[in-house]
């Protein structure tokens, strides 16, 4: 015999059981994310900023500033870090023209890329030092934070700059900056970066000539870093 109500009841029970299992799985994931993985801790930290008091400096001088951020509620963290960095990026493309036996012209390109770290000064304000995990849990209490800092830009650092040469598309750039990071376990770190410009010192002869106001064009005095 055919009992429609029986099959409908059986189908309802199957869907209801699947729904309960789905809710239980979602709840477990959310509890794990919140308590262990800290996926919601990134949302609790906001308005991360790095402000430089002197965004243009000479080699051998000190750059000062403030890292600020807000924590809406207590959040898990590994550490609060501030880093002064300098990077060099170079892209060189070499093109070669060749011809086959039929006289057809061909162009082959080879691209070389280089990324070098020129400067890396890392200061851990609170929490674990990078590369030295302690296994302890650290918490960031709710509130507004303003952390002052200062770094010494070493002597002999090359100046900030960028260049691009056509048609080979050769590019080179030197960049500096200060990055503030709240390292959050199991989630995306809350970071902010302020660009720092490093300029070369002016030769004394050029400085004296400009101070006197006697030259219409700048002196071309070679400067070696």
N, C-alpha and C positions, 0 to 999 in steps of 0.2 A: 504493500500500500504506500501511497505518496502522502507525506505529511509536510506541507509547506512551512507551517509554523515551527516545526522541529528544526528544519534546516536554517531558517532565519535565526532561531535562537542560538544554534551552534555557531553560525557565522558571527553573530554579535559577540559571543563569548570569546572567539578567537581574536577579533579586533580589539576587544576590551583588554585582553591579556597583553597583546602587543603594545597597546597604548600605555599600560601600567609599566611594562618593562622599559619603554622609551623614556617615560618620566623619571624612572629610577636611574637610568643611565645618565640623563641630562643633569640630574641633581648631583650625582657622584662626580661628574666632570666639573661642574661649577664649584663644588666644595673643594676638590683637589686643586683647581686653578686658583682659588682664592686663598687657601691656607698654605699650600705647598709650592705651587708654581708661581704665584704672585702675578698672574696675568692682569689683574685689576689694579695693581699698584702703580703702573705707569699712568693710569687715568687720575690717580690721586695727586700726582705731582704735576704742577703746571707753572706757566710763566717763567720757564728757565731762561735766564739771560746772563750774558757776559758783557760787561761794560768796561771799556778801557779808558783810563784817564789820559793817556798819551798814546794814541793809535799810530803815531809816526815817531820812530826812535832811530838812534844811531847805534851801530855796534859798540858794545862796551857800556851801554847805559841800561837803566832799569825801567821796565814796563810795569805799571801798577794798574789795578782795576778791582772790580767787585763782581762776584758771582751771586746772583739772587734767584730765588725760586720760592714757590708756595707748596705746602702739603695740606690738602683738604682734610685728611685724616691720617692716622698712623699707617705707615707703609713699610713693607719689608724692603731691605736694601742690602747690598754687599758693601758699598762704599760711596763716598762723595769724593771726586777727584777733579783736579784742575791741571791742565797740561799746556805747556808752551811748545809749539811744534814748528818745524821748518821743513819744507819738502821741495824736491827738484824733480820736474817731469820733463822728459825729452822724447820727442817723436821725430824720427828721421826716415824719410821715404826715398829710396833710390830707384830711379826708373832707367831701364836699359832698352835701347832700340836695336832690333835685329831684323834680318830679312832672311827668308827661306830661299830655296833654289828657284822658285817661281817668281821671285821678286816681291813677294808679299811682305809688308812691314808688320812687325809685331812689337808690342811694348810689354815688358815684364816689370813688375814692381815688387820691391822687397822693403818691408817696414820694420824698423828697429825701435823698440820702446825701452825706456829706462826710467825707473822711479827710485829715487834715493832719499833717505832721511838725513837732513842736514842738522836738525836740532830736535831734541826730545827731552824735555824736562817735565817730569810728572810728580805732582805733589798730592798725597792722599790726605784729605782733610779729616775724614772719619771713616772707620771701618777697616776692611782688609786691604793690605798692600797688594798691588797687582802681582800675580805670580806666586803669592804666598798665602794660600787659603788656610784659614784657621778653623773652619767648620762651625764657627759660632754664628748665631743668628743676630742680625742687627736690625734695628727698627728706627725709622725716621718719624719722630713725633709730629703731630699737626702743628702748623704755624707758618710764619713767614721768615725766610732766612736771607741774610746778606753777609757774604764771606769775602773779606778783602784779601788780596794777594799781591805779590810782586815777584818778578822774575828778572834775572840778569841776562841780557842778550850778549853772548860772548863776543870778544873782539875777533875781527877777521871774518865775520859772517858776510856772505855775498848779499847784495841788495835785492829787494823785491823787484820783479820784472817779468815780462813776457814778450815773446817775439814769434812771428810767423813769417816764413819765407815761401813765396810762390815761385814757380809752379810745382816745386817738389813737395809742398805742404809740410815742410820741416817746422816743428814747433818746439819751443822751450819755455819753461816757466819756473819761477822760484816763488813760493808762497809761504807766508808765515801767519800764525794765528794762535789764539788762546781758546781752548775748548773746556767747558765745564760739563761734567758727567755725573749723574746719579745712577750708579750701577744697580739695576734691579734684577734679582734672580728669576729666571724663567720667563722673562718678558723683554720688551724693547726698552733699552736704556733711555732715560730722559737727558737730552744733551742740548747744548747751544754753543755756537762758535762766533768769536769776534775776530775780524781780519786785522792783522797787524802789518804795518808797512815799515820795512827796514830800508833806510837810505844810507848812502855812503857819505863819509865826511868830506867837507869841501877843502881843497888845498889852501894853505895859508896865503899864497900869493893871490889866488882868485878872491878870497875873502877880503883881503886888504884892498884890492882894486875896487871891488863892489862897494865896500864901506866908504871909500873916498869918492865914489861916483864919477870916476874919471874915464871909464871905458864904456864904449858903446856896444861892445860885444864881449862875451865871457872869454876868459883865458882858457886855453886848452892845455891844462897841466895834467900829465899822466898820473893816475892814481892806481896803486897796486894794493890789493887786499891780501 
